[in-house]
């Protein structure tokens, strides 16, 4: 590997890490602000159904998810330890992938995934569960509550899949 390639790799690595730190910061900040608002409204007796209706299809809610996506495995014993270890291992693999990366889009995608994982892992370690607060619904049919970290993980994975599809079409 030439010096130029090594320098490019380092720049892309630090770019991806910077993205992940920014995402984790804003994810944790959004959870803190939203839960604070919800707790203040609840203490004032102004909270109806433990949620704030923002629009006819979107509420802010306070949900602690001890499981994984969509609340699966919520009742699993030792879930905090098991899921924290799995997320940490996946993050290590993603960081190694980011370090070896030579493409800008991959720095974005991996930065999104690592940042989202870091935000949720921080919750799981500090709170024993992941804080979710975004509640979209149609009438009484609710999508499971989620957070910004979940959104960025989804976007990062979608970017990886899209790039894979595009590169396969070119070949």
C-alpha positions in Angstrom: 0.0 0.0 0.0 1.4 3.4 -1.0 1.6 6.4 1.3 -1.1 8.1 -0.7 -3.5 5.2 -0.3 -2.7 4.9 3.4 -3.3 8.7 3.9 -6.6 8.4 2.0 -7.6 5.4 4.2 -6.8 7.3 7.4 -8.9 10.4 6.2 -11.8 8.1 5.3 -11.5 6.3 8.6 -11.5 9.5 10.7 -14.3 10.9 8.6 -16.5 7.7 9.3 -15.6 7.8 13.0 -16.5 11.5 13.1 -19.9 10.8 11.6 -20.5 8.0 14.1 -19.7 10.2 17.0 -21.9 13.0 15.8 -24.8 10.6 15.2 -24.4 9.0 18.7 -24.2 12.5 20.3 -27.5 13.7 18.6 -29.2 10.3 19.2 -28.5 10.5 22.9 -29.3 14.2 23.1 -32.7 13.7 21.3 -33.5 10.9 23.7 -32.6 13.0 26.8 -34.6 16.0 25.5 -37.7 14.0 24.5 -37.8 12.0 27.7 -37.4 15.2 29.7 -40.3 16.8 27.9 -42.4 13.7 28.4 -41.5 13.5 32.1 -42.3 17.2 32.7 -45.7 16.8 30.9 -46.4 13.7 33.0 -45.6 15.5 36.3 -47.9 18.4 35.3 -50.6 15.9 34.6 -50.7 16.9 30.9 -49.7 13.6 29.4 -52.5 11.7 27.7 -51.9 7.9 27.2 -48.2 8.5 28.0 -47.6 10.2 24.7 -47.7 13.6 23.1 -49.6 13.8 19.8 -47.5 15.7 17.3 -49.6 15.0 14.3 -52.5 12.7 13.4 -50.0 10.0 12.6 -47.0 10.7 14.9 -46.6 10.8 18.6 -43.7 11.1 21.0 -43.6 8.3 23.6 -41.4 6.9 26.3 -40.5 3.3 25.7 -37.6 1.3 27.2 -36.7 -1.6 24.8 -34.8 -4.3 26.7 -34.8 -6.6 23.6 -33.8 -6.0 20.0 -35.7 -4.6 17.0 -39.4 -4.3 17.5 -39.1 -5.4 21.2 -38.2 -9.0 20.3 -36.6 -10.9 23.2 -37.8 -8.2 25.6 -38.1 -10.8 28.4 -34.8 -12.6 27.8 -32.8 -13.1 31.0 -29.4 -11.3 30.9 -30.5 -9.4 27.7 -28.4 -6.4 28.7 -25.2 -8.4 28.8 -26.0 -10.5 25.8 -27.1 -7.7 23.5 -24.4 -5.3 24.6 -21.7 -8.0 23.8 -23.2 -8.7 20.4 -23.5 -5.0 19.5 -19.9 -4.3 20.7 -18.6 -7.2 18.6 -20.5 -6.0 15.5 -19.1 -2.5 16.1 -15.6 -3.8 16.3 -16.1 -5.6 13.0 -17.5 -2.4 11.4 -14.6 -0.3 12.8 -12.1 -2.7 11.2 -14.0 -2.6 7.9 -14.1 1.2 8.1 -10.3 1.3 8.8 -9.7 -0.8 5.7 -12.1 1.2 3.6 -11.1 3.1 0.5 -14.5 4.6 -0.6 -16.3 7.7 0.6 -19.9 6.2 0.5 -18.7 3.3 2.6 -17.4 5.8 5.2 -20.8 7.4 5.3 -22.7 4.0 5.5 -20.4 2.5 8.2 -20.3 5.8 10.1 -24.2 5.7 10.2 -24.2 2.1 11.4 -21.5 2.5 14.0 -23.0 5.8 15.3 -26.5 4.3 15.7 -25.0 1.2 17.4 -23.0 3.4 19.7 -26.0 5.4 20.7 -28.1 2.4 21.5 -25.2 0.6 23.2 -24.6 3.6 25.4 -28.3 3.4 26.4 -28.1 -0.3 27.1 -25.0 0.0 29.3 -26.3 3.1 31.2 -30.0 2.3 31.4 -30.2 -1.4 30.9 -32.5 -0.8 27.9 -32.7 1.3 24.7 -34.7 4.5 24.8 -37.3 4.7 21.9 -39.6 7.7 21.4 -40.7 8.0 17.8 -44.2 6.5 17.3 -45.7 6.5 13.9 -49.3 5.1 13.4 -52.3 4.9 11.2 -55.4 5.1 13.4 -54.8 2.5 16.1 -52.1 0.6 14.2 -48.7 1.6 15.5 -45.3 0.9 14.1 -43.0 -0.2 17.0 -41.4 2.9 18.6 -37.9 3.6 17.5 -35.2 6.3 17.8 -32.6 8.3 15.7 -30.0 5.6 16.2 -32.3 2.9 14.7 -33.0 5.2 11.8 -29.3 5.7 11.0 -28.5 2.0 11.3 -31.3 1.4 8.8 -30.1 4.1 6.4 -26.5 2.8 6.7 -27.5 -0.8 5.9 -29.8 0.4 3.1 -26.8 2.3 1.6 -24.6 -0.9 1.8 -27.4 -3.0 0.1 -28.0 -0.3 -2.6 -24.3 -0.1 -3.4 -24.1 -3.9 -3.6 -27.0 -4.0 -6.0 -25.6 -1.3 -8.1 -22.1 -2.8 -8.3 -23.6 -6.2 -9.2 -25.5 -4.6 -12.1 -22.3 -3.0 -13.4 -20.5 -6.4 -13.4 
